[in-house]
């Protein structure tokens, strides 16, 4: 089964996965490693993060992610992808997504998700009492049964961040994937140090994959950034199509 744009969002947004990145004003000088994050908290860190997007090695645009607490234990997470140069011919306007969710006891529970652009518009409401997610997707009615712990393409990033901060490595997540709910497996690989605009960052490589898909997401998660990715790639049969690299980070 082909992975739809919703999975690509997991890359183009959080550079995937997870929660708290930073802005240059708070970056370590080049050649130095940022300090390790504080003791994990049961709530995500508010932030604004910027990533450079590359398509087959060519700079294609930028992605800005912002996480805000709108009320106690309630959050709004947004992403805005802006195309550069010739890529603006295909994407005239920024692509925006948003997720509203709450956090209780370290667990993320999505409430609403919206995505727009290029024929993949999604408006979804999560009703955990009835156990269903309803709304519109690709111009059709959406009505799906929720699996335990189901996330949306943005909230899943925060869920990963909190689990890793709690030293509870995720093995898989159910996720709303445009007009389906699919299961994505997460596998931990080696550690490495990356040179980034924020300096040298120690990272842990995770891969995310949906059974039957030719696409795999690679996430280099940085503990010093609360397990926000320092880099992310989407590969198809081993070839990198889309890559994101962290450019800036500002905690709120």
Backbone as numpy.savetxt, mean C-alpha at the origin, in Angstrom:
# Nx Ny Nz CAx CAy CAz Cx Cy Cz
-6.14 -16.64 -12.59 -6.99 -15.46 -12.59 -6.10 -14.22 -12.59
-6.32 -13.33 -13.49 -5.48 -12.14 -13.61 -5.71 -11.21 -12.44
-4.63 -10.59 -11.96 -4.75 -9.62 -10.88 -5.10 -8.28 -11.50
-6.13 -7.62 -10.98 -6.59 -6.38 -11.56 -5.84 -5.19 -11.00
-6.34 -3.99 -11.39 -5.67 -2.76 -11.00 -5.60 -2.62 -9.49
-6.53 -3.22 -8.77 -6.50 -3.08 -7.31 -5.21 -3.60 -6.74
-4.66 -4.67 -7.32 -3.38 -5.15 -6.81 -2.28 -4.17 -7.17
-2.36 -3.56 -8.38 -1.33 -2.61 -8.75 -1.33 -1.43 -7.78
-2.50 -1.16 -7.24 -2.57 -0.07 -6.28 -1.77 -0.39 -5.06
-1.68 -1.63 -4.72 -0.94 -2.00 -3.53 0.49 -1.63 -3.73
0.93 -1.59 -4.96 2.27 -1.14 -5.22 2.27 0.35 -5.28
1.43 0.87 -6.12 1.50 2.28 -6.32 1.00 3.01 -5.17
0.87 2.50 -4.22 0.53 3.25 -3.12 1.49 2.79 -2.16
1.44 2.62 -1.24 2.38 2.40 -0.33 3.55 1.90 -0.84
3.91 2.17 -1.72 5.11 1.65 -2.10 5.07 0.47 -1.36
4.03 0.54 -1.25 3.37 -0.51 -0.80 3.52 -0.80 0.55
2.76 -1.43 0.90 2.50 -1.95 2.11 2.92 -1.19 3.25
2.10 -0.46 3.81 2.15 -0.22 5.13 2.45 1.11 5.62
2.25 1.53 6.46 2.05 2.61 7.09 2.76 3.75 7.49
3.97 4.07 7.46 4.34 5.36 7.92 5.62 5.74 7.28
5.57 6.56 6.29 6.78 6.90 5.61 7.17 8.31 5.89
8.20 8.88 5.22 8.60 10.14 5.64 9.07 11.13 4.65
9.26 12.35 5.11 9.60 13.43 4.22 11.04 13.82 4.39
11.63 14.39 3.35 13.05 14.68 3.36 13.50 15.48 4.56
12.66 16.31 5.10 13.06 17.14 6.22 13.43 16.31 7.43
12.98 15.07 7.47 13.27 14.21 8.61 14.17 13.06 8.21
14.77 13.11 7.05 15.60 12.02 6.57 16.99 12.10 7.20
17.65 10.92 7.29 19.01 10.89 7.77 19.95 11.37 6.67
21.11 11.94 7.01 22.06 12.35 5.99 22.48 11.16 5.15
22.88 11.42 3.91 23.31 10.33 3.03 24.44 9.56 3.68
24.39 8.24 3.55 25.43 7.39 4.10 25.16 6.94 5.51
24.13 7.47 6.15 23.80 7.07 7.51 22.48 6.32 7.53
22.37 5.39 8.46 21.15 4.61 8.59 20.22 5.27 9.59
18.95 5.40 9.24 17.99 5.99 10.17 17.85 5.11 11.41
17.54 5.69 12.56 17.38 4.91 13.78 16.20 3.97 13.69
16.23 2.93 14.51 15.14 1.96 14.53 13.89 2.61 15.11
12.70 2.15 14.69 11.47 2.76 15.17 11.27 2.48 16.65
10.44 3.26 17.30 10.16 3.04 18.72 9.37 1.77 18.93
9.15 1.46 20.18 8.37 0.27 20.50 7.04 0.30 19.77
6.68 -0.81 19.10 5.46 -0.83 18.30 4.24 -0.38 19.10
3.40 0.42 18.45 2.18 0.89 19.08 0.99 0.19 18.47
-0.15 0.24 19.15 -1.35 -0.41 18.65 -2.09 0.48 17.67
-1.49 1.63 17.32 -2.14 2.54 16.40 -1.11 2.97 15.36
-1.53 3.19 14.11 -0.59 3.59 13.07 -0.12 5.02 13.23
1.03 5.32 12.67 1.59 6.66 12.69 1.00 7.45 11.52
0.55 8.67 11.78 0.06 9.53 10.71 1.26 10.03 9.90
1.08 10.18 8.57 2.21 10.55 7.74 1.77 11.06 6.37
2.72 11.70 5.70 2.62 12.00 4.27 3.88 11.43 3.63
3.73 10.64 2.58 4.87 10.02 1.91 4.77 10.23 0.42
5.95 10.37 -0.22 6.00 10.54 -1.67 6.91 9.47 -2.26
6.49 8.89 -3.40 7.26 7.87 -4.09 7.43 8.24 -5.56
8.57 7.88 -6.12 8.79 8.00 -7.56 8.30 6.72 -8.22
7.51 6.85 -9.27 7.00 5.70 -10.01 7.78 5.56 -11.31
8.26 4.34 -11.58 8.96 4.05 -12.83 8.21 2.95 -13.58
8.17 3.09 -14.90 7.53 2.08 -15.77 8.61 1.55 -16.71
8.98 0.28 -16.54 10.05 -0.33 -17.33 11.31 0.52 -17.29
11.63 1.04 -16.12 12.85 1.80 -15.91 12.77 3.27 -16.25
11.65 3.75 -16.77 11.48 5.15 -17.14 10.60 5.84 -16.10
11.04 7.00 -15.60 10.24 7.73 -14.62 8.89 8.10 -15.23
7.82 7.66 -14.59 6.47 7.85 -15.14 5.62 8.79 -14.32
5.98 9.03 -13.06 5.14 9.88 -12.23 5.52 9.78 -10.77
4.61 10.23 -9.93 4.81 10.18 -8.49 3.53 9.76 -7.80
3.68 9.24 -6.60 2.54 8.82 -5.79 2.67 9.47 -4.42
1.60 10.14 -3.98 1.58 10.77 -2.66 0.57 10.05 -1.79
1.00 9.60 -0.64 0.17 8.87 0.30 0.04 9.68 1.59
-1.16 9.72 2.11 -1.38 10.45 3.36 -2.31 9.66 4.27
-1.88 9.49 5.51 -2.70 8.82 6.53 -3.03 9.83 7.62
-4.34 10.01 7.91 -4.78 10.94 8.94 -5.75 10.25 9.88
-5.65 10.57 11.15 -6.63 10.10 12.13 -7.75 11.13 12.17
-8.95 10.71 11.81 -10.09 11.64 11.72 -10.91 11.67 13.00
-10.79 10.65 13.82 -11.47 10.54 15.11 -10.74 9.44 15.87
-10.95 9.32 17.17 -10.26 8.25 17.90 -10.46 6.89 17.25
-9.35 6.25 16.88 -9.33 4.92 16.27 -9.91 4.89 14.85
-10.18 6.06 14.25 -10.72 6.12 12.89 -9.73 6.86 12.00
-9.52 6.34 10.77 -8.48 6.87 9.91 -8.97 7.03 8.47
-8.32 7.97 7.76 -8.52 8.17 6.33 -7.15 8.04 5.68
-7.05 7.13 4.71 -5.80 6.89 3.99 -6.06 7.18 2.51
-5.27 8.08 1.94 -5.49 8.46 0.55 -4.21 8.30 -0.26
-4.37 8.04 -1.56 -3.24 8.02 -2.48 -3.61 8.82 -3.72
-2.64 9.57 -4.23 -2.82 10.34 -5.45 -1.63 10.08 -6.36
-1.88 9.47 -7.53 -0.83 9.18 -8.49 -0.91 10.19 -9.63
0.20 10.85 -9.90 0.27 11.88 -10.94 1.27 11.47 -12.01
0.86 11.46 -13.28 1.73 11.06 -14.38 2.60 12.22 -14.83
3.79 11.86 -15.36 4.72 12.85 -15.89 4.89 12.66 -17.40
5.30 13.73 -18.08 5.69 13.65 -19.47 4.68 12.99 -20.37
5.17 12.09 -21.23 4.30 11.43 -22.22 3.24 10.57 -21.55
3.47 10.18 -20.29 2.49 9.34 -19.61 1.21 10.11 -19.32
1.29 11.43 -19.39 0.08 12.23 -19.19 -0.90 12.07 -20.34
-0.42 11.59 -21.48 -1.31 11.34 -22.60 -2.33 10.25 -22.27
-1.90 9.29 -21.47 -2.79 8.20 -21.07 -3.54 8.51 -19.78
-2.91 9.30 -18.90 -3.51 9.62 -17.61 -3.53 11.14 -17.46
-4.58 11.76 -18.00 -4.66 13.22 -18.01 -4.81 13.80 -16.60
-5.51 13.07 -15.75 -5.80 13.58 -14.41 -5.21 12.62 -13.37
-4.91 13.12 -12.21 -4.39 12.25 -11.14 -5.37 11.11 -10.83
-4.80 9.96 -10.49 -5.60 8.80 -10.07 -5.65 8.81 -8.55
-6.86 8.80 -8.01 -7.02 8.91 -6.56 -7.72 7.68 -5.99
-7.32 7.32 -4.79 -7.96 6.26 -4.03 -8.06 6.70 -2.58
-9.04 6.17 -1.87 -9.17 6.49 -0.45 -9.75 5.31 0.30
-9.33 5.19 1.53 -9.82 4.13 2.42 -10.13 4.73 3.78
-11.31 4.43 4.29 -11.67 4.77 5.66 -11.71 3.48 6.46
-11.06 3.49 7.60 -11.01 2.28 8.42 -10.86 2.64 9.89
-11.08 1.66 10.74 -10.84 1.86 12.17 -9.84 0.81 12.65
-9.20 1.12 13.75 -8.21 0.23 14.32 -8.58 -0.04 15.77
-8.69 -1.30 16.12 -9.00 -1.71 17.50 -8.12 -2.91 17.85
-7.42 -2.79 18.98 -6.55 -3.87 19.45 -5.54 -4.27 18.38
-5.06 -3.28 17.62 -4.05 -3.55 16.61 -4.57 -4.16 15.33
-5.90 -4.32 15.20 -6.49 -4.91 14.00 -7.16 -3.83 13.16
-6.96 -3.90 11.85 -7.53 -2.92 10.92 -8.84 -3.45 10.35
-9.88 -2.63 10.41 -11.20 -3.01 9.90 -11.67 -1.95 8.91
-11.57 -2.22 7.59 -12.00 -1.23 6.60 -13.49 -0.95 6.67
-13.85 0.31 6.38 -15.24 0.75 6.40 -15.72 1.16 5.01
-14.85 1.82 4.24 -15.23 2.29 2.91 -13.98 2.44 2.06
-14.13 2.16 0.76 -13.02 2.29 -0.17 -13.52 2.89 -1.48
-12.75 3.83 -2.03 -13.09 4.43 -3.32 -11.85 4.50 -4.19
-12.04 4.23 -5.49 -10.97 4.36 -6.47 -11.57 4.85 -7.76
-10.84 5.71 -8.46 -11.37 6.25 -9.71 -10.36 6.21 -10.82
-10.87 6.22 -12.06 -10.01 6.36 -13.22 -9.90 5.13 -14.09
-9.82 5.35 -15.38 -9.52 4.35 -16.39 -10.44 3.14 -16.33
-11.72 3.38 -16.13 -12.68 2.29 -16.21 -12.69 1.31 -15.07
-11.94 1.60 -14.00 -11.89 0.70 -12.85 -12.42 1.38 -11.59
-13.43 2.22 -11.75 -13.98 2.92 -10.59 -14.58 1.93 -9.60
-14.33 2.20 -8.32 -14.85 1.35 -7.25 -15.37 2.25 -6.13
-16.57 1.93 -5.64 -17.12 2.55 -4.43 -17.67 1.41 -3.58
-17.03 1.15 -2.45 -17.38 -0.02 -1.65 -17.61 0.36 -0.20
-18.66 -0.22 0.39 -18.97 -0.06 1.81 -18.86 -1.41 2.49
-18.13 -1.46 3.59 -17.95 -2.70 4.34 -18.93 -2.74 5.51
-19.82 -3.72 5.50 -20.79 -3.89 6.58 -20.42 -5.16 7.34
-19.71 -4.98 8.44 -19.21 -6.14 9.17 -20.30 -6.85 9.96
-21.40 -6.16 10.26 -22.51 -6.82 10.95 -23.21 -7.82 10.03
-23.41 -7.43 8.78 -24.05 -8.34 7.83 -23.03 -9.26 7.15
-21.74 -8.90 7.27 -20.70 -9.73 6.67 -20.61 -9.58 5.16
-20.94 -8.36 4.63 -20.91 -8.16 3.19 -20.29 -6.81 2.85
-19.72 -6.73 1.65 -19.24 -5.48 1.10 -20.09 -5.18 -0.13
-20.64 -3.98 -0.20 -21.56 -3.61 -1.27 -21.15 -2.28 -1.89
-21.68 -2.00 -3.08 -21.40 -0.74 -3.75 -21.39 -0.91 -5.25
-20.43 -0.25 -5.91 -20.29 -0.30 -7.36 -18.84 -0.59 -7.71
-18.63 -1.36 -8.78 -17.29 -1.63 -9.29 -17.36 -1.81 -10.80
-16.59 -1.00 -11.52 -16.56 -1.08 -12.98 -17.95 -0.92 -13.59
-18.77 -0.06 -12.98 -20.09 0.23 -13.50 -21.15 -0.80 -13.18
-20.85 -1.76 -12.32 -21.81 -2.80 -11.96 -21.98 -2.84 -10.45
-23.13 -3.36 -10.02 -23.37 -3.49 -8.58 -22.38 -4.47 -7.97
-21.96 -4.12 -6.77 -21.01 -4.95 -6.02 -21.70 -5.49 -4.78
-21.64 -6.78 -4.57 -22.24 -7.40 -3.37 -21.51 -8.71 -3.13
-20.57 -8.69 -2.18 -19.71 -9.84 -1.93 -19.69 -10.20 -0.46
-19.50 -11.47 -0.18 -19.37 -11.94 1.19 -17.96 -11.63 1.70
-17.90 -11.05 2.89 -16.61 -10.74 3.49 -15.99 -11.99 4.11
-14.70 -12.16 3.88 -13.93 -13.18 4.57 -13.35 -12.56 5.85
-13.03 -13.36 6.85 -12.47 -12.80 8.08 -11.22 -11.97 7.79
-11.21 -10.75 8.31 -10.04 -9.90 8.14 -9.86 -9.31 6.76
-10.88 -9.32 5.92 -10.77 -8.77 4.58 -10.31 -7.31 4.63
-9.37 -6.95 3.75 -8.88 -5.58 3.64 -9.22 -5.02 2.27
-9.05 -3.69 2.12 -9.13 -3.09 0.80 -7.70 -2.82 0.33
-7.50 -2.37 -0.93 -6.14 -2.22 -1.45 -5.27 -1.21 -0.71
-5.86 -0.31 0.07 -5.08 0.62 0.87 -4.95 0.17 2.32
-6.06 -0.25 2.91 -6.01 -0.64 4.33 -5.07 -1.82 4.57
-4.88 -2.66 3.55 -4.00 -3.82 3.72 -2.58 -3.37 4.05
-2.18 -2.22 3.55 -0.83 -1.72 3.85 -0.68 -1.42 5.34
-1.70 -0.79 5.90 -1.65 -0.47 7.33 -1.72 -1.74 8.16
-2.51 -2.71 7.72 -2.61 -3.99 8.43 -1.26 -4.69 8.47
-0.53 -4.67 7.37 0.80 -5.28 7.32 1.74 -4.56 8.27
1.73 -3.24 8.23 2.59 -2.45 9.09 2.39 -2.79 10.57
1.13 -2.81 11.00 0.85 -3.06 12.41 1.24 -4.47 12.83
1.02 -5.44 11.95 1.39 -6.82 12.29 2.90 -6.97 12.43
3.65 -6.33 11.53 5.10 -6.44 11.62 5.63 -5.69 12.83
5.03 -4.56 13.16 5.44 -3.84 14.37 5.17 -4.68 15.61
4.11 -5.47 15.56 3.77 -6.34 16.69 4.50 -7.67 16.63
5.43 -7.78 15.65 6.22 -9.00 15.46 5.32 -10.21 15.18
4.29 -9.96 14.41 3.33 -10.99 14.01 3.31 -11.03 12.49
4.31 -11.67 11.90 4.48 -11.64 10.45 3.25 -12.20 9.74
2.71 -11.45 8.78 1.52 -11.92 8.06 1.86 -13.03 7.08
0.97 -14.01 6.98 1.13 -15.09 6.00 0.24 -14.86 4.80
-0.93 -14.25 5.02 -1.84 -13.99 3.91 -2.90 -12.98 4.36
-3.54 -12.35 3.36 -4.66 -11.45 3.60 -5.71 -11.68 2.52
-6.99 -11.64 2.91 -8.08 -11.52 1.95 -8.20 -10.05 1.60
-8.40 -9.73 0.30 -8.46 -8.35 -0.11 -9.50 -8.13 -1.20
-10.24 -7.01 -1.08 -11.13 -6.60 -2.16 -10.28 -6.25 -3.37
-10.49 -6.97 -4.47 -9.68 -6.84 -5.68 -10.61 -6.40 -6.80
-10.97 -5.12 -6.80 -11.93 -4.51 -7.73 -13.33 -5.07 -7.49
-13.69 -6.18 -8.14 -15.04 -6.74 -7.99 -15.01 -8.18 -7.48
-13.91 -8.56 -6.84 -13.78 -9.89 -6.23 -13.06 -9.74 -4.90
-13.13 -10.77 -4.09 -12.31 -10.85 -2.88 -11.36 -12.02 -3.06
-10.08 -11.71 -3.12 -9.05 -12.71 -3.38 -8.08 -12.79 -2.22
-7.39 -13.92 -2.15 -6.43 -14.14 -1.08 -5.01 -13.96 -1.62
-4.22 -13.16 -0.93 -2.84 -12.91 -1.32 -1.90 -13.47 -0.25
-0.92 -14.24 -0.70 0.06 -14.85 0.19 1.27 -13.93 0.34
1.82 -13.86 1.55 3.00 -13.05 1.83 4.12 -13.97 2.32
5.29 -13.82 1.71 6.44 -14.66 2.05 7.63 -13.77 2.38
8.28 -14.05 3.50 9.47 -13.29 3.90 10.71 -13.88 3.24
11.60 -12.96 2.79 12.86 -13.37 2.17 14.02 -12.74 2.94
15.11 -12.41 2.23 16.31 -11.96 2.89 16.24 -10.49 3.30
17.18 -10.10 4.18 17.35 -8.71 4.55 18.45 -8.09 3.70
18.34 -6.78 3.47 19.37 -6.07 2.71 19.31 -4.59 3.07
20.38 -3.87 2.72 20.44 -2.43 2.94 20.36 -1.73 1.60
19.41 -0.79 1.47 19.21 -0.06 0.23 19.68 1.38 0.37
20.29 1.90 -0.71 20.59 3.32 -0.78 19.36 4.05 -1.30
18.83 5.00 -0.54 17.62 5.73 -0.91 17.84 7.23 -0.73
16.94 8.05 -1.23 17.04 9.49 -0.97 16.99 9.83 0.52
16.55 8.90 1.34 16.53 9.12 2.79 17.77 8.60 3.47
18.74 8.12 2.70 19.93 7.52 3.26 19.87 6.00 3.14
20.77 5.32 3.82 20.80 3.86 3.79 19.72 3.31 4.71
18.92 2.38 4.21 17.84 1.79 5.00 17.96 0.28 5.01
17.94 -0.29 6.20 17.87 -1.75 6.32 16.45 -2.17 5.97
16.32 -3.18 5.13 15.01 -3.62 4.67 14.86 -5.13 4.79
13.60 -5.54 4.84 13.25 -6.96 4.82 12.37 -7.17 3.59
12.77 -8.09 2.73 12.03 -8.33 1.50 10.87 -9.28 1.73
9.68 -8.84 1.33 8.48 -9.69 1.31 7.97 -9.73 -0.12
7.40 -10.86 -0.50 6.70 -10.94 -1.77 5.23 -11.23 -1.51
4.38 -10.67 -2.38 2.94 -10.88 -2.30 2.48 -11.47 -3.62
1.69 -12.54 -3.54 1.29 -13.25 -4.77 -0.09 -13.84 -4.60
-0.87 -13.76 -5.67 -2.19 -14.40 -5.72 -2.08 -15.68 -6.53
-2.57 -16.77 -6.00 -2.49 -18.07 -6.70 -3.08 -17.95 -8.10
-2.34 -18.45 -9.08 -2.83 -18.44 -10.45 -2.45 -17.21 -11.24
-1.86 -16.21 -10.60 -1.47 -14.98 -11.29 -0.03 -15.06 -11.77
0.27 -14.33 -12.84 1.64 -14.23 -13.33 2.37 -13.07 -12.69
1.67 -12.30 -11.84 2.25 -11.11 -11.23 2.64 -11.37 -9.77
3.78 -10.81 -9.39 4.24 -10.87 -8.01 4.71 -9.49 -7.58
4.30 -9.07 -6.39 4.73 -7.79 -5.83 5.88 -8.02 -4.86
6.95 -7.24 -5.04 8.13 -7.31 -4.18 8.15 -6.06 -3.31
8.25 -6.25 -2.00 8.22 -5.14 -1.05 9.46 -5.16 -0.17
10.28 -4.12 -0.26 11.43 -3.98 0.62 11.00 -3.09 1.79
10.59 -3.72 2.89 10.02 -3.00 4.02 11.12 -2.55 4.98
11.04 -1.28 5.39 12.09 -0.68 6.23 11.61 -0.57 7.68
12.20 -1.31 8.61 11.81 -1.18 10.02 11.95 0.25 10.54
12.95 0.99 10.05 13.14 2.37 10.52 12.00 3.28 10.08
11.24 2.86 9.08 10.08 3.64 8.62 8.79 2.96 9.03
8.82 2.28 10.16 7.64 1.59 10.67 7.13 0.54 9.67
8.07 -0.04 8.93 7.79 -1.09 7.93 7.06 -0.57 6.70
7.24 0.71 6.41 6.83 1.23 5.12 7.85 0.76 4.09
7.45 0.44 2.88 8.43 0.01 1.88 9.38 1.12 1.48
10.65 0.77 1.37 11.62 1.69 0.80 11.59 1.57 -0.72
11.18 0.41 -1.19 11.07 0.16 -2.63 10.01 -0.92 -2.84
9.34 -0.86 -3.98 8.38 -1.88 -4.33 8.44 -2.10 -5.84
8.23 -3.33 -6.26 8.22 -3.66 -7.68 7.07 -4.61 -7.96
6.49 -4.47 -9.14 5.55 -5.47 -9.63 6.21 -6.16 -10.81
6.37 -7.47 -10.68 7.03 -8.24 -11.72 6.03 -9.19 -12.37
6.14 -9.33 -13.68 5.32 -10.26 -14.44 6.25 -11.29 -15.06
6.10 -12.52 -14.63 6.97 -13.61 -15.08 8.44 -13.23 -14.91
8.75 -12.60 -13.79 10.13 -12.27 -13.46 10.63 -10.95 -13.99
9.86 -10.27 -14.86 10.29 -8.99 -15.42 9.61 -7.83 -14.70
10.38 -6.83 -14.28 9.84 -5.69 -13.56 9.08 -4.77 -14.51
7.83 -4.52 -14.21 7.01 -3.59 -14.99 6.93 -2.23 -14.31
6.50 -2.23 -13.04 6.33 -0.99 -12.28 7.22 -1.05 -11.05
7.89 0.07 -10.75 8.71 0.15 -9.55 8.43 1.46 -8.84
8.44 1.43 -7.52 8.29 2.63 -6.72 9.45 2.74 -5.76
9.94 3.96 -5.60 11.04 4.22 -4.68 10.68 5.40 -3.79
10.90 5.24 -2.50 10.55 6.31 -1.59 11.39 7.54 -1.86
10.75 8.71 -1.87 11.42 9.97 -2.14 11.38 10.92 -0.95
10.31 10.85 -0.16 10.15 11.79 0.95 9.21 11.21 1.98
9.38 11.69 3.22 8.56 11.19 4.32 8.40 12.25 5.40
7.18 12.49 5.82 6.93 13.46 6.88 5.89 12.93 7.84
6.29 12.53 9.05 5.29 12.12 10.04 4.49 13.32 10.50
3.23 13.10 10.83 2.33 14.20 11.22 2.21 14.27 12.74
